[in-house]
């Protein structure tokens, strides 16, 4: 296994459906412009309330990716 150096970014994804979908949305968006995504860490979970109901979930994630040589 070769040694890796990682860069970490932080994004907040949202979803009206679930926390998992909010994470998937953030990772998918990162994948549009970044290569070599390797891992994520959920650092914060919160939601937005409208009319006394959960309108959508917000999940902040740190995403790690390897740097190219």
Protein Blocks (a to p, Z undefined) as FASTA:
>chain_A
ZZddddddddddddfkbmmlmmmmmmmmmmmmpghiabdcdfbdcdddeehiafbdcddd
dddddddZZ
